[in-house]
Amino acid sequence: MLEFDSKIQFKKKENDVLTLGEILIDMISVDYDDNFECDTYQRYFGGSPANIAINVKNLGINSAVSSAVGNDGFGNFLINSLLKNGVDIESVQNVNYATSLVMVTKSKSTPTPIFYRSADYHLQYTTKLEKTLLKSRIIHFSCWPISREPARSTIEKVIEVAKVNQVLVGFDPNFHPMIWSEGEDGIDYVKAIIKNVDVVKPSEDDAERLFGKDTPENQLKKFLQLGANLVILTLGKNGAIVSNGKETIRFNTLAKEVVDTTGAGDAFWSGFYTGLIKGHTIRESLALGFGVSAFKLKYTGAVINLPKIERIKTIYNLQEGLEKNGS
């Protein structure tokens, strides 16, 4: 049981967070545009797990990425971006496929993506990946790597090794049918893997794609019934409801200004993980996640120059507001 007012006792290790899965290019429209009618797009570093790795490093803890990129200019750009931000790239793999790319519309609600996948799902379980895994306290992955082989088998092995070595497992169930092979029921696979993770953070859209329309409270119960230990259901401007199966709490959003929602979920994960590693309780770490997400929402792009987590506390008055926000 992950109690809200308890701290997670991590073993002392060289790395704090290892993110696994997609590292790719986000091409985001310059103008707000839900129908891809904009003529101009700007290149950004992308891929949810890699975004988190950069974010947590900026917030003040150590991170590593295990992913696959192509031997091309986009791949070089992504690797250089990780290096520039001090992220461990020992288990980033170069493969003979084009670096994956996503076209995204700039949005104040849920961004509309078009996926062009190639290199990202060719992640293999290697000795370098295992070395990085064993020196990490938390691992994180999303639906992208489990949607296709060989990355799916790689993640399954990673989870197996992580559980044996008391590594916390976080999963972003960002299911989207377009990233799965035609004819495969990805929904059943996502539901089946949830019992093997510790923390799952679906959005309302994620929950609807997996279970259909329902109330947030009922969606929360469905994730718990699948075996998740901690479920964080984010509700956009309405904050989130969170449950450990014993207690359910609500959080209000801290966002006052929304420029671009791309990467807001990654920012939340980043603040949450940083809080846990820094010795905060789960309740406090959730509040920090909302603080980092609110800061990111003021800027365009999935990855921005985040301040240290201590600065986030000050900006959003979290030191005094934790008890007021979570109830």
JOFENFEN-V535675 format. One record per residue. SS is DSSP state (hx for helix, st for strand, lp for the rest). Layout:
ss
SS
SS
//
This chain:
ss
lp
lp
lp
lp
lp
lp
lp
lp
lp
lp
lp
lp
lp
lp
st
st
st
st
st
st
lp
lp
lp
st
st
st
st
st
st
st
st
st
lp
lp
lp
lp
lp
lp
lp
lp
st
st
st
st
st
st
lp
hx
hx
hx
hx
hx
hx
hx
hx
hx
hx
hx
hx
lp
lp
lp
st
st
st
st
lp
st
st
st
lp
lp
hx
hx
hx
hx
hx
hx
hx
hx
hx
hx
hx
hx
lp
lp
lp
st
lp
lp
lp
lp
st
st
st
lp
lp
lp
lp
lp
st
st
st
st
st
st
lp
lp
lp
lp
lp
lp
st
st
st
st
lp
lp
hx
hx
hx
lp
lp
lp
lp
lp
hx
hx
hx
hx
hx
hx
hx
hx
lp
st
st
st
st
st
st
st
hx
hx
hx
hx
lp
lp
lp
lp
hx
hx
hx
hx
hx
hx
hx
hx
hx
hx
hx
hx
hx
hx
lp
lp
lp
st
st
st
st
st
lp
lp
lp
lp
hx
hx
hx
lp
lp
lp
lp
lp
lp
hx
hx
hx
hx
hx
hx
hx
hx
hx
hx
hx
lp
lp
st
st
lp
lp
st
hx
hx
hx
hx
hx
hx
hx
hx
lp
lp
lp
lp
hx
hx
hx
hx
hx
hx
hx
hx
hx
hx
lp
lp
lp
lp
st
st
st
st
st
lp
hx
hx
hx
lp
st
st
st
st
lp
lp
lp
lp
st
st
st
st
lp
lp
lp
lp
lp
lp
lp
lp
lp
lp
lp
lp
hx
hx
hx
hx
hx
hx
hx
hx
hx
hx
hx
hx
hx
hx
lp
lp
lp
lp
hx
hx
hx
hx
hx
hx
hx
hx
hx
hx
hx
hx
hx
hx
hx
lp
lp
lp
lp
lp
lp
lp
lp
lp
lp
lp
lp
hx
hx
hx
hx
hx
hx
hx
lp
lp
hx
hx
hx
hx
hx
hx
hx
hx
lp
lp
//
